[in-house]
Amino acid sequence: MRAADAVIGAANGLTARWAAGIRAGTVFSGAGVWPLLALLADGAAGAARQELGAALGLPAGQAGAAGRELLAALEEIEGLESALGLWTARTVELREGWAAGLPAGLHGVLTGDAAADRGALDAWAERRTGGVIGRLPVPLRPDTSLLLVTALALRTDWETPFKGDLMPWREHDRAGLTRTRAGLDEVAVAHGPGGAVTVATVRGTNGLDVLLLLGEEEAAPGAVVGTGVEVVSGAVPAVPGSRLPVGPAGPGLRLERLRTVRPEPPALTLRTVEFALTAHHDLLARAESFGLATAADGTPGHFPGISAAPLGLASARQSATATFSAEGFRAAAVTLMEAEWLGWEDRPEPRHGTTRAHAVFDRPFGFLAVHRGTGLVLAAGWVDDPKRFPEDFPEGFPEDSPED
């Protein structure tokens, strides 16, 4: 399924607005946030629904279908692993109409055991991002009643790898990359609100590309990235390298005529640097930009289409990482919307008794793997040196890491 141009344009529009706030090095995924906003809008009412619709760039009445359309499109992109996760407390009953639009087998349960829930959620994030992001970016709280999460992990290898080099970078040398490819049209120059932007396209082997964007020295980061988004959408034209004049042609770009011993085609030499970025975003810090101001105002009743439970948005966060190397590009993002139960007087009273056992294996123990149907022991063993808990979380994702 190919998402409609309107849905792609709306998701890219959110990315462009997010980019406008860039002030320093960071990485983020609008594509990870947009489907969650769409699913929230599908079950929202009143001012919360109107704000979410405005942030989506589509009428709220179309949000549910559009969100599912984008999620389906993400699943079909080669080189991209995507997943949607939903967990609710046992006291939360989902509206049948809202839940019916979600993938089968998606719904998990929050048990109320904070350690067990935390372990299950972190394992999901790690599995869905290939180990890049090992923790869900939210501290579970006693009233956490609903979690709606997306995970994206993409990878591509370059059609033409780079070679390592030293790159002068302000007052220091950095790990540089360089390569030369025939043709001039993998570079282009566009003109946006912040001035000229040089756009270099690095092509991956599986249909994923990375665009490098260089603006004028005084241009704001958000303006440069925003121009790149507009180039992708076609809203801002870009002049390809084959149509640029000889001489300075754009930021960091110069074309020259050379004499060669033998015939050689036009070629582009691209020099850049390796980079690895991690970032944590509190989306409620810019709640208006994401249409979440009313949804997170601390009052219940904004999501009657999701559940009759008095839910209110408690947090909205994203953790993201990206790595650009000589061989290719890797990126991952986990985005989360957390709703909590508001109004204790409305919480259903427990009506049933149960028994809970606690088994603690905190010293050496044995195990058997048994085929249920025959009783055949397939494996047996003894555990006296379990896998050690890492002293440090994966780079960039400690529990108390700063957020933008």
C-alpha positions, 0 to 999 in steps of 0.5 A: 500500500502506498500512502496517499500524497496528502498523508505523506505531505501532512507527515512531512509538514509536521517534520518541517514545523519540528525542524523550525525549532532546531538550535543545536545538534539533534535527531528526531522522527516526525514519521514516528510521531504523526501516526500517534497523533492521528490515532489520538485524534481519532478518539479525541473530542472537543478542543483536543480533537480540533488541536490534534487535527490542526497539528496533523494537517488533515481533518480530524475525521480523517485522522484514524484512516490516515494514521493507519494508512501511514503505518501500513506504508511504513511496513512496506519500506525496504530497510525500515522496521516499524512497529506500533505498540499499545498497552493498557491497565486492566481497568481500561476498556477500549472502545470497540470501534477505535480498537478495531482499526489497530493491528491484531495482536497488538494490545498488551496489558500493564500488570501494575507490577512496575518492575515487570512492566518496565522490563517488558516495555524495554524489551519491546523497544530493544527488539523493535529497534534492533538493540539500538534503543534499549529503554522506553522513554518514559518513567512508569507511574502508578496511574499510567493507564495507556501507552501508545508507542511507535518504533522505527529502525532504518538502515541502508548501505551506500551504493558507493562507500566513502573513504576515510579522511581527515576533515578540518572542522573549525579549530579541530580535525574530524573523521572525514569521508570522501568519495567521487561519483560520475554525474553532477545531479546528486547535488543541487541548490535550492533557495528557501527563507534562510537563503541558498541551501546545497543539497547532496543526495547519498543513495542507499542500496535499498531505496533509502537515501540520505540528503545532506543539507548545507546552508549559508553560514548565518542561516538558522538550522531550522530554516536549512532543514525546513528548506530540505523538507520543502525540496523533498515535497516539491514545494521548493525547486532545486537546481541540479548540478548539471544546470549550475554555473561554473564557479561558486554555485551554492554553500560549500559548492563550487564547479570548475572546468578541468583538462584531462588526459583522456575523456572523463565524464562529469563527476561529483566529489563529496566530502563530509564527516562521520556523525553519530547523534542521539536525542531525547525529546519532550513533546509536551515542551512544545505541546502546541506544535503537536496539537497536545496542549488541551489533551495534556491540560490535566483534565479528563474527558478528552478521549471518549472515543478511545475509552470511557475511562477518564484518561488524560495525556501525561507525557509524550516523548521520543528517543532517537539516534542516527549514525552516518558512516563510510558504509551507510546510515542507521537510525532509530526512534521510539515515540510514546504517548502516555495517558493516565487515569484522572479522577479516582472516584471513577476508577472501577472497584476491584470485584474479584479475588486472586492470588499472586505468587512471587518466585525469586531466582537470585542464586544458581539454578537449573533448567529443563526444556520439555516437549509438552506433548511427549514429556521429552526433555529437549535441553537441560542446564544449570545457571550460575553466571547470568548475563550481567546488567550493563554498568552503562546503558547503550550510548545516549539512552541513560535513564536520567539523560537530558532532554531537549 
